[in-house]
Amino acid sequence: MEKNAPEISVIVPVYNVEQYLVKCIDSILSQTFTDFELLLIDDGSPDRCGEICDEYAKKDERIRVFHQENSGVSTARNIGLEMMKGQYLAFVDADDWIYPHYLQYLYEALQGNEAAGLIIHGFQSFDTNGIPLPAKLLPNRFYRKEKFGYAICECRLTEWGYSASKLYKADIIRANHLRFDTRLHCLEDLLFMYQYLLYCDYLLLGDKQEYAYIRHPNSMSSTIHPFDSVYAGFQLYQSLFVRMSDCWYFPEENREVLIYSMMLGFDWSLKTDYQCNREVSRSLRLSHLAQLVNENYETMCLYYRPVYKLDKIGKLFLKFKCYSLYDVYIILLIKLKVHRFLYAPKSK
């Protein structure tokens, strides 16, 4: 740890958010807790974001700016993890903003606890017009590591796998070289949180809501990711599921919560080649289907429980490895404009 290092490093990845960035930065600089550094990571933004970041850095010595070619949010966050100097770490998305006591409440939750842990608070959601949406609430609860399995199930932490509204201990990240997986374009925040928790002694949940999350319409359904990226997320989730099961006890009646979250990765892998405006050849689609089913056949049969009736028909084709029939079936549904089945139910 550097001498005179700040207590908290705030990492903000920045890309194509010119209309939101000033409000975001101003909200961070207006914090009642002032012992922090602000790392702005310009991910090759095509608008004026890079200039705005540089202008702020000239005015406040707590700000450091890093510019990179566009490489994605995970790479941007990883640069922040490499460069952070603080004892603790908080993330803020550049199109969101925070209330004045955000950092203070997270820091006060430590209560002088020097152990390795994770603090999670709630947040308030707004649409792009600033209209409030239903809030995300958490109970005030404290868990030792032997109870993490209960915490994940009881508080449905699978729905809290966002990078924001959390306070991480930086030494855990440094000592274990924890990073966001740059192959992934979904689930990366949740999987980072799980990897971090494997090294924690405690988990503290709080009912504060000092983070303002801006929900953009159709962000999930309008984002298209390649099969390899989505499938890598599912594979990593499976390996973490095994590690977590070895480390923590999960009540049998509540394991479904974690399994359901994991199998969303399977469902997304299954559907990504068919999402809107994808141009994936039939031979490649069939190859991906065969890879996904053959490498996860037992898992699919045991745990893949389609939500929609149309998906249940599709599962029968997959169970008997009728990939051509499944492909024709999905293409037919698309032509009939039955699109709902392509996307898993959203939890956020």
C-alpha positions in Angstrom: 0.0 0.0 0.0 1.4 3.4 -1.0 2.0 6.0 1.7 -0.9 8.5 1.9 -3.0 6.2 -0.3 -6.7 7.1 -0.4 -9.2 5.0 1.6 -11.4 4.3 -1.4 -10.7 3.9 -5.1 -13.7 4.7 -7.3 -13.5 3.1 -10.8 -15.6 4.4 -13.6 -15.4 2.8 -17.1 -16.4 5.4 -19.7 -17.7 4.8 -23.2 -20.2 6.8 -25.3 -22.0 8.4 -22.4 -21.3 12.1 -23.1 -24.9 13.1 -22.1 -24.6 11.4 -18.7 -20.9 11.7 -17.8 -20.9 15.2 -16.2 -23.7 14.4 -13.8 -22.0 11.1 -12.9 -18.6 12.8 -12.2 -20.2 15.7 -10.3 -22.1 13.3 -8.1 -18.8 11.5 -7.2 -17.0 14.8 -6.5 -19.9 15.9 -4.3 -19.5 13.0 -1.8 -19.5 13.8 1.9 -16.7 11.2 2.2 -13.7 12.8 0.6 -10.8 10.4 1.1 -11.0 8.8 -2.3 -9.4 8.7 -5.7 -11.5 8.7 -8.9 -10.2 6.6 -11.8 -11.8 7.4 -15.1 -11.1 4.8 -17.8 -11.9 6.1 -21.3 -12.5 3.0 -23.4 -11.9 4.7 -26.7 -15.1 6.6 -26.5 -16.1 8.1 -30.0 -17.7 11.2 -28.4 -16.3 13.9 -26.1 -16.0 11.6 -23.1 -12.2 11.5 -23.2 -12.0 15.3 -23.3 -14.5 15.7 -20.4 -12.4 13.3 -18.3 -9.2 15.2 -19.0 -10.9 18.5 -18.2 -12.0 17.2 -14.8 -8.6 15.8 -14.0 -7.1 19.3 -14.4 -9.4 20.6 -11.7 -9.2 17.9 -9.1 -6.0 16.1 -8.1 -8.0 13.1 -6.9 -8.9 12.2 -10.5 -6.7 10.1 -12.7 -7.6 9.4 -16.3 -6.6 6.4 -18.5 -7.2 6.2 -22.2 -7.3 2.9 -24.1 -8.5 1.7 -27.5 -12.1 0.3 -27.3 -11.7 -3.1 -25.6 -14.9 -3.4 -23.5 -16.0 -2.7 -20.0 -14.2 -5.6 -18.4 -10.8 -4.5 -19.8 -11.5 -1.0 -18.7 -12.4 -2.1 -15.2 -9.3 -4.3 -15.1 -7.1 -1.3 -15.9 -8.7 0.4 -12.8 -7.9 -2.7 -10.7 -4.3 -2.6 -11.8 -3.9 1.2 -11.1 -6.0 1.6 -7.9 -4.2 2.8 -4.8 -7.0 2.7 -2.3 -7.6 0.3 0.6 -11.2 -0.3 -0.6 -12.9 -0.3 -4.0 -16.2 0.9 -5.4 -17.5 0.9 -9.0 -19.8 3.4 -10.6 -21.2 3.2 -14.1 -20.7 6.3 -16.1 -24.4 6.6 -17.1 -25.5 6.4 -13.5 -25.0 8.7 -10.5 -24.7 8.5 -6.8 -26.2 10.4 -3.8 -23.9 12.5 -1.6 -23.7 9.9 1.2 -23.0 6.9 -1.1 -19.3 6.4 -0.1 -19.8 7.5 3.4 -22.5 4.9 4.1 -20.5 2.1 2.5 -17.4 3.0 4.5 -19.3 3.4 7.8 -20.7 -0.1 7.3 -17.1 -1.4 7.9 -17.4 -0.3 11.5 -13.6 -0.6 11.9 -13.7 -4.3 10.6 -10.3 -5.1 9.2 -11.3 -8.6 8.1 -11.8 -9.5 4.4 -15.4 -8.9 3.4 -17.9 -7.5 1.0 -20.5 -4.9 1.7 -23.6 -4.7 -0.5 -26.2 -2.0 -0.5 -29.4 -1.5 -2.5 -30.0 1.1 -5.3 -32.8 3.2 -6.8 -33.8 2.7 -10.4 -34.9 5.4 -12.9 -35.8 5.3 -16.5 -34.1 7.5 -19.0 -36.6 10.3 -18.4 -35.7 10.3 -14.7 -38.9 8.7 -13.5 -38.4 6.4 -10.5 -38.9 2.7 -11.0 -39.4 0.0 -8.2 -36.4 0.1 -5.9 -34.1 -2.8 -5.2 -34.1 -3.4 -1.4 -31.8 -5.5 0.8 -32.3 -6.5 4.4 -29.7 -5.5 7.1 -27.9 -8.8 7.6 -24.4 -10.0 8.5 -23.1 -13.4 7.4 -19.9 -15.3 8.3 -18.3 -17.2 5.5 -19.7 -20.5 6.7 -23.2 -19.0 6.1 -22.5 -17.7 2.6 -24.6 -20.5 1.0 -27.6 -19.3 3.1 -27.0 -15.7 2.1 -26.9 -16.4 -1.6 -30.2 -18.3 -1.4 -32.1 -16.3 1.3 -31.3 -12.9 -0.2 -31.2 -14.0 -3.8 -27.7 -12.6 -4.3 -27.8 -14.0 -7.9 -30.0 -10.9 -8.6 -27.4 -8.6 -7.0 -24.4 -9.5 -9.2 -23.9 -5.9 -10.4 -20.5 -4.2 -9.9 -22.1 -1.1 -8.4 -23.4 -0.4 -4.8 -20.7 -2.6 -3.3 -17.5 -2.0 -1.3 -14.6 -4.4 -1.9 -11.4 -4.8 0.1 -8.6 -4.0 -2.4 -6.1 -6.3 -0.8 -8.2 -9.4 -1.6 -8.2 -8.4 -5.2 -4.5 -7.7 -5.3 -3.5 -10.8 -3.4 -5.6 -13.2 -5.5 -5.1 -11.2 -8.8 -8.9 -11.1 -9.3 -10.0 -9.7 -12.6 -13.1 -9.4 -14.8 -13.0 -12.1 -17.5 -12.6 -10.1 -20.8 -14.1 -13.0 -22.8 -17.5 -12.4 -21.3 -20.2 -9.9 -22.2 -22.8 -11.1 -19.8 -22.7 -12.5 -16.2 -19.2 -11.0 -15.8 -20.2 -8.8 -12.8 -21.9 -11.7 -11.0 -19.0 -14.1 -11.6 -16.5 -11.5 -10.4 -18.5 -11.1 -7.2 -18.6 -14.9 -6.6 -14.9 -15.2 -7.2 -14.2 -12.4 -4.7 -16.6 -14.0 -2.1 -14.5 -17.2 -2.1 -11.8 -15.2 -0.3 -14.0 -13.3 2.1 -14.6 -13.8 5.8 -17.9 -12.0 6.0 -20.7 -10.5 3.9 -22.7 -7.5 5.1 -25.9 -6.5 3.5 -27.5 -3.0 4.1 -30.8 -1.3 3.3 -29.2 2.0 2.1 -30.1 3.1 -1.4 -27.6 5.8 -2.4 -26.9 4.6 -5.9 -29.1 5.7 -8.8 -29.2 3.2 -11.6 -30.5 4.3 -15.0 -32.4 1.5 -16.7 -32.1 1.7 -20.5 -35.0 0.1 -22.4 -34.4 -3.2 -24.1 -30.7 -3.2 -23.1 -30.7 -7.0 -22.8 -32.7 -7.9 -25.9 -30.9 -5.4 -28.1 -27.5 -6.5 -27.2 -26.1 -9.4 -29.3 -23.1 -11.4 -28.2 -21.2 -14.2 -30.0 -21.7 -17.8 -28.9 -18.1 -18.3 -27.7 -18.4 -15.3 -25.3 -21.8 -16.4 -23.9 -20.8 -20.0 -23.6 -17.5 -19.1 -21.8 -19.7 -17.3 -19.2 -21.7 -20.5 -18.6 -18.6 -22.6 -18.4 -17.1 -20.3 -15.8 -20.3 -20.2 -13.8 -20.3 -24.1 -13.7 -16.7 -24.2 -12.4 -17.5 -21.6 -9.8 -20.7 -23.5 -8.8 -18.5 -26.5 -8.0 -16.0 -24.4 -6.0 -18.8 -22.6 -4.1 -20.5 -26.0 -3.3 -17.2 -27.2 -1.9 -16.6 -24.1 0.2 -20.2 -23.3 1.5 -23.2 -25.3 2.5 -26.3 -24.6 0.4 -29.6 -25.7 1.9 -31.0 -28.3 -0.5 -34.4 -26.6 -0.7 -32.8 -23.3 -1.8 -30.2 -24.6 -4.2 -32.7 -24.0 -7.0 -32.0 -20.3 -6.8 -28.3 -20.7 -7.7 -29.0 -23.5 -10.2 -31.6 -21.3 -12.0 -29.1 -18.4 -12.3 -26.4 -20.7 -13.6 -28.8 -22.2 -16.2 -29.6 -18.8 -17.6 -26.1 -19.0 -19.0 -27.1 -22.2 -20.7 -30.2 -20.7 -22.1 -28.4 -17.6 -23.4 -25.8 -19.9 -25.0 -28.6 -21.8 -26.7 -30.4 -18.8 -28.1 -27.6 -16.3 -29.0 -27.1 -17.6 -32.5 -30.8 -16.9 -33.2 -31.1 -13.4 -31.7 -32.3 -10.5 -33.8 -30.3 -9.7 -36.9 -27.7 -12.5 -36.4 -26.2 -13.8 -39.5 -24.8 -17.2 -38.4 -24.6 -20.0 -41.0 -26.8 -23.1 -40.4 -23.7 -25.3 -40.2 -22.2 -23.2 -37.5 -25.5 -23.0 -35.6 -25.7 -26.8 -35.6 -22.1 -27.1 -34.5 -22.7 -24.8 -31.6 -25.8 -26.8 -30.6 -23.9 -30.0 -30.7 -21.1 -28.6 -28.6 -23.4 -27.1 -26.0 -25.5 -30.3 -25.6 -22.7 -32.9 -25.8 -20.5 -31.0 -23.3 -23.4 -30.4 -20.9 -25.8 -33.2 -21.6 -26.3 -34.4 -18.0 -26.5 -30.9 -16.7 -29.1 -30.0 -19.4 -31.3 -33.0 -18.6 -31.1 -32.4 -14.8 -31.3 -28.6 -14.6 -32.5 -27.0 -17.8 -36.2 -26.2 -17.0 -37.6 -24.0 -19.8 -40.0 -21.3 -18.6 -42.0 -21.1 -21.8 -44.0 -24.0 -23.4 -42.3 -23.5 -26.7 -38.9 -24.0 -25.0 -40.1 -27.3 -23.5 -40.7 -28.6 -27.0 -37.3 -27.4 -28.0 -35.7 -29.2 -25.1 -37.2 -32.6 -26.3 -35.4 -32.1 -29.6 -32.1 -31.3 -27.8 -32.5 -34.3 -25.4 -32.7 -36.6 -28.3 -29.9 -34.7 -30.1 -32.1 -33.7 -33.0 -30.2 -30.6 -33.8 -31.5 -30.1 -37.3 -35.1 -30.3 -36.1 -34.4 -27.9 -33.2 -32.8 -25.5 -35.7 -35.8 -25.7 -38.1 -38.2 -25.3 -35.2 -36.5 -22.1 -33.9 -36.3 -20.6 -37.3 -40.0 -21.3 -37.9 -40.8 -19.5 -34.6 -38.8 -16.5 -35.7 -40.6 -16.3 -39.0 -43.9 -16.5 -37.1 -42.5 -13.6 -35.0 -42.7 -15.6 -31.8 -39.7 -13.9 -30.2 -40.4 -13.9 -26.5 -38.9 -17.3 -26.0 -35.5 -16.0 -27.2 -34.8 -14.1 -24.0 -34.7 -15.4 -20.4 -36.9 -13.6 -17.9 -35.1 -10.5 -16.6 -34.4 -10.1 -12.9 -33.3 -6.5 -12.9 
